[in-house]
Amino acid sequence: MRPLALLLCLSLTSLAAGPITITGQVVDTGCYLSHDTKGDNHVKCATTCANAGVPLAILEDTTGTVYIPVAMDHKNQNAKLLAFIEKKVKVTGTLVEKGGVKGVILKTVEAVK
């Protein structure tokens, strides 16, 4: 294998860390990151933000880590999470990380009670 091709393969594989299951709350990144707003009283605002294009994310319960859904299918990832805004969910997918950002390529999303 050529050195450049090997380097490219190593770079691509380092982005995907493997399967992951996350349990957490769906938050809108704008309000959560800028002024820590989340929860039942924030559903209307978060829905307005998400419909305006503000990315939704999953705030993991145990670590407080925010996971950004990654659009590997070239579709709006908010559509997969809109029904769960400010609710607790369990998601499965593939963990991807780069430059300090944690993302998840969503496979399944389900409500948690």
TIGU-286437 format. One line per 3 residues: their letters; for each residue x, y, z of N, C-alpha, C, O. Coordinates in steps of 0.2 Angstrom, whole numbers, plus 5000, padded with zeros to 4 digits. Layout:
<sites>
a	X/Y/Z/X/Y/Z/X/Y/Z/X/Y/Z  ... $
</sites>
This chain:
<sites>
mrp	5004/4994/5000/5000/5000/5000/5005/5006/5000/5010/5006/5003  5003/5011/4996/5006/5017/4996/5006/5021/5003/5001/5021/5006  5011/5025/5004/5011/5029/5011/5005/5033/5011/5002/5034/5017 $
lal	5003/5037/5006/4998/5042/5006/4991/5038/5007/4987/5040/5011  4990/5032/5004/4984/5028/5004/4983/5026/5011/4978/5026/5014  4989/5023/5014/4989/5021/5021/4987/5026/5026/4983/5025/5030 $
llc	4990/5032/5025/4988/5038/5029/4981/5040/5029/4978/5041/5034  4978/5040/5023/4971/5041/5022/4967/5036/5025/4962/5038/5029  4969/5030/5025/4965/5024/5028/4965/5025/5036/4960/5024/5039 $
lsl	4971/5027/5038/4971/5028/5045/4967/5034/5048/4964/5033/5053  4967/5039/5044/4964/5045/5046/4956/5044/5046/4953/5046/5051  4954/5040/5041/4947/5039/5041/4944/5034/5046/4939/5035/5049 $
tsl	4948/5029/5048/4946/5024/5053/4947/5027/5060/4943/5025/5064  4951/5032/5061/4952/5035/5067/4946/5040/5069/4945/5041/5075  4942/5042/5064/4936/5046/5065/4930/5042/5069/4927/5044/5073 $
aag	4930/5035/5067/4924/5031/5069/4927/5027/5075/4932/5023/5074  4924/5028/5081/4926/5024/5087/4922/5018/5088/4924/5014/5092  4917/5017/5085/4913/5011/5085/4906/5012/5088/4904/5017/5089 $
pit	4903/5006/5090/4896/5006/5092/4895/5010/5099/4900/5009/5103  4890/5013/5100/4888/5016/5106/4881/5016/5107/4877/5017/5103  4879/5016/5114/4872/5017/5116/4873/5023/5121/4877/5023/5126 $
itg	4868/5028/5120/4868/5034/5124/4861/5035/5127/4856/5034/5124  4861/5036/5134/4855/5038/5137/4855/5045/5139/4860/5047/5143  4851/5049/5137/4851/5056/5139/4845/5060/5137/4840/5057/5134 $
qvv	4846/5067/5137/4840/5071/5135/4842/5075/5129/4848/5077/5128  4837/5075/5125/4838/5079/5118/4837/5086/5120/4832/5089/5123  4842/5090/5118/4842/5097/5119/4844/5101/5113/4847/5098/5108 $
dtg	4842/5107/5113/4844/5112/5107/4851/5115/5109/4851/5117/5114  4855/5114/5104/4862/5116/5106/4863/5124/5107/4867/5126/5111  4858/5128/5104/4859/5135/5105/4858/5137/5112/4862/5141/5115 $
cyl	4852/5135/5114/4850/5137/5121/4854/5134/5126/4856/5137/5131  4855/5127/5125/4859/5124/5130/4866/5126/5131/4869/5127/5137  4870/5127/5125/4877/5129/5126/4878/5136/5128/4883/5138/5131 $
shd	4873/5141/5126/4874/5148/5127/4871/5150/5134/4874/5155/5137  4866/5147/5136/4864/5149/5143/4861/5143/5147/4856/5144/5151  4863/5137/5146/4861/5131/5150/4854/5130/5151/4851/5128/5156 $
tkg	4850/5132/5146/4842/5131/5146/4840/5124/5143/4842/5122/5138  4836/5121/5147/4834/5114/5145/4828/5112/5150/4827/5116/5155  4825/5107/5148/4819/5104/5152/4812/5105/5150/4811/5108/5144 $
dnh	4808/5103/5154/4801/5103/5152/4798/5111/5150/4794/5111/5146  4801/5116/5154/4798/5122/5152/4801/5125/5146/4800/5131/5144  4806/5122/5143/4809/5124/5137/4807/5121/5130/4810/5122/5125 $
vkc	4802/5116/5131/4800/5113/5125/4798/5117/5119/4800/5116/5113  4794/5122/5120/4792/5127/5115/4797/5130/5112/4798/5131/5106  4802/5133/5116/4808/5137/5113/4812/5132/5109/4814/5134/5103 $
att	4814/5126/5112/4818/5121/5109/4815/5119/5102/4819/5118/5097  4809/5118/5102/4805/5116/5095/4806/5122/5090/4807/5120/5084  4805/5128/5092/4806/5134/5088/4813/5134/5085/4814/5135/5079 $
can	4817/5133/5090/4825/5133/5088/4826/5128/5083/4829/5129/5077  4824/5122/5084/4825/5116/5080/4822/5117/5073/4825/5115/5068  4816/5119/5073/4813/5120/5066/4816/5126/5062/4815/5126/5056 $
agv	4820/5130/5066/4823/5136/5062/4830/5133/5060/4834/5137/5057  4832/5127/5062/4839/5124/5060/4844/5124/5065/4849/5122/5064  4842/5126/5071/4847/5125/5077/4848/5117/5078/4843/5114/5079 $
pla	4854/5115/5078/4855/5108/5079/4853/5105/5086/4854/5108/5091  4850/5099/5086/4848/5096/5092/4854/5091/5094/4858/5090/5089  4854/5089/5100/4860/5085/5102/4857/5081/5108/4852/5082/5111 $
ile	4861/5076/5110/4859/5072/5116/4864/5073/5121/4870/5073/5121  4861/5075/5127/4865/5077/5133/4865/5071/5137/4860/5069/5140  4871/5067/5138/4871/5061/5141/4870/5062/5149/4873/5066/5152 $
dtt	4866/5057/5151/4864/5058/5159/4870/5057/5163/4871/5061/5168  4874/5052/5162/4879/5051/5167/4886/5055/5167/4889/5056/5172  4887/5057/5161/4894/5061/5160/4893/5069/5159/4897/5073/5160 $
gtv	4887/5070/5157/4886/5077/5154/4889/5079/5148/4889/5085/5146  4891/5074/5144/4894/5075/5137/4888/5076/5132/4883/5073/5133  4889/5081/5128/4885/5082/5123/4887/5079/5116/4893/5080/5114 $
yip	4882/5075/5113/4884/5071/5107/4880/5074/5101/4873/5075/5102  4883/5076/5096/4880/5079/5090/4878/5074/5085/4883/5070/5084  4872/5073/5083/4870/5069/5078/4874/5070/5071/4874/5076/5069 $
vam	4877/5065/5068/4881/5066/5062/4877/5064/5056/4874/5058/5056  4876/5068/5051/4872/5067/5045/4876/5063/5040/4877/5066/5034  4877/5057/5041/4880/5052/5036/4876/5051/5030/4878/5049/5025 $
dhk	4869/5052/5031/4864/5050/5026/4862/5056/5022/4858/5056/5018  4866/5062/5024/4865/5069/5020/4857/5071/5021/4854/5074/5017  4855/5069/5027/4848/5072/5029/4848/5075/5035/4853/5075/5039 $
nqn	4843/5079/5036/4842/5083/5042/4841/5079/5049/4836/5075/5049  4847/5079/5053/4846/5075/5059/4841/5077/5064/4839/5073/5068  4839/5083/5064/4834/5086/5068/4828/5082/5067/4824/5081/5072 $
akl	4826/5080/5061/4820/5076/5060/4820/5070/5064/4814/5068/5066  4825/5067/5065/4825/5060/5069/4824/5062/5077/4822/5057/5080  4825/5068/5079/4825/5069/5086/4819/5074/5088/4818/5075/5094 $
laf	4816/5077/5083/4810/5082/5085/4805/5079/5089/4803/5083/5094  4803/5073/5089/4798/5071/5093/4800/5070/5100/4796/5068/5104  4806/5070/5101/4809/5069/5108/4812/5075/5111/4816/5074/5116 $
iek	4811/5081/5109/4814/5087/5111/4813/5088/5119/4807/5087/5121  4818/5089/5123/4818/5089/5130/4815/5083/5133/4813/5084/5139  4816/5078/5130/4814/5071/5133/4820/5067/5134/4825/5068/5131 $
kvk	4819/5062/5138/4825/5057/5139/4824/5052/5133/4819/5049/5132  4830/5050/5130/4830/5045/5125/4836/5040/5126/4840/5041/5130  4835/5034/5123/4841/5030/5122/4842/5029/5114/4838/5028/5110 $
vtg	4848/5031/5112/4850/5031/5105/4856/5026/5105/4860/5025/5109  4856/5022/5099/4861/5018/5097/4864/5021/5090/4861/5024/5087  4870/5019/5089/4874/5022/5083/4881/5021/5083/4884/5016/5087 $
tlv	4885/5025/5080/4892/5024/5079/4895/5031/5082/4893/5036/5080  4899/5030/5087/4903/5036/5089/4908/5038/5084/4912/5034/5082  4908/5045/5083/4914/5048/5079/4916/5054/5083/4912/5057/5087 $
ekg	4923/5055/5083/4926/5060/5087/4931/5064/5082/4935/5060/5079  4931/5070/5083/4936/5074/5079/4937/5081/5082/4932/5084/5083  4943/5083/5084/4944/5090/5086/4941/5091/5092/4939/5097/5094 $
gvk	4940/5087/5097/4936/5088/5103/4929/5087/5103/4925/5088/5108  4926/5086/5097/4919/5086/5096/4917/5078/5096/4920/5074/5092  4912/5077/5100/4909/5070/5100/4902/5070/5096/4898/5074/5097 $
gvi	4902/5065/5091/4896/5064/5087/4894/5057/5087/4897/5053/5089  4888/5056/5085/4885/5050/5084/4881/5049/5078/4877/5053/5076  4883/5044/5074/4879/5043/5068/4873/5038/5070/4874/5033/5072 $
lkt	4867/5041/5070/4861/5038/5073/4859/5032/5070/4858/5032/5063  4857/5027/5073/4854/5021/5071/4847/5020/5073/4842/5020/5069  4846/5021/5080/4840/5020/5083/4839/5026/5088/4844/5028/5091 $
vea	4833/5028/5089/4831/5033/5094/4824/5030/5097/4819/5029/5094  4824/5030/5104/4818/5028/5107/4817/5032/5114/4822/5033/5117  4811/5033/5116/4810/5036/5122/4811/5032/5128/4811/5026/5128 $
vk	4813/5035/5133/4815/5032/5140/4810/5035/5145/4810/5041/5145  4807/5031/5149/4803/5033/5154/4806/5035/5160/4804/5037/5165 $
</sites>
